[in-house]
Amino acid sequence: MSTIDGQMKVAFQGEPGAYSEAAIFEHFGAQAESLPCETFEQVFERVAQGKARYGFLPIENSLAGSIHRNYDLLLQNDLHVVGEHHLRVSHCLIGLPGARLEDIESVISHPQALAQCDGTLRRLGVKTEAVYDTAGSVRLVQVEGNPRRAAIASRRAAQLYGMTILAEAIEDNPLNFTRFLILAAEPVHPRGDAKTSIVFALQNAPGALFKALSVFALRDIDLTKIESRPLVGKPWEYLFYIDLAGSTEETRVRNALHNLSEFATFLRVLGSYPRHRFVESPED
């Protein structure tokens, strides 16, 4: 996918300088033109309307877990998952030009960023305030002009807004990664190293989930992720989202899905796509 020629628009939720935008450029390179959106819903809309070729959607973080709202939106929309990307997230403490770390009294950022830097923030003894976006928090500090206030965001956000990096790599755990899904109006049909994302529902009966999972186990298909979400309108019943190793181009995957469809009350393939293998650089 990264070899697509020409400039293309890629929609993401957040302000310029957000981690989602960094992931877009890391995945697609200079050929991408990022399209900021206020909400995740707008990301889907831009792609569905043809205003963006792709949507970049964070789906889970290695420290904070799944982003449940985006699982729900995958089901509510007709877009296809055509790729994934893993981004190493490293947080910076960012203040106004001339600000000093020892003078900072309060820090703002997205709730997940604040949580991921909790240990550092406690040691600094600062007050914290949650806002809607990491890059947006930098812009807010810039507009307010208070040298005793700082934001947590990416290095790129500091550069974009002409701000000062007061401290780098302030996350409590360096193994901080966010997995993104890439969305498009049309599916892809990968061969080789691939993954497939599906969602299904089952009758509420003893052994139903065991039976569903066995269609993959009996064919030696690795399940890389399983997530349950409430089935709206049916209290205490659930939808199951699964990522599995393999593509619907493979016979064993098609056979497993056909087997599952025989007793699942609902089944939808969200997409098959090339698997992203994250390789850390020697400096990490």
Order of alpha helices (4+ residues) and beta strands (2+ residues): beta-alpha-beta-alpha-beta-beta-alpha-beta-beta-beta-alpha-alpha-beta-alpha-beta-alpha-beta-beta-beta-alpha-beta-beta-alpha-beta
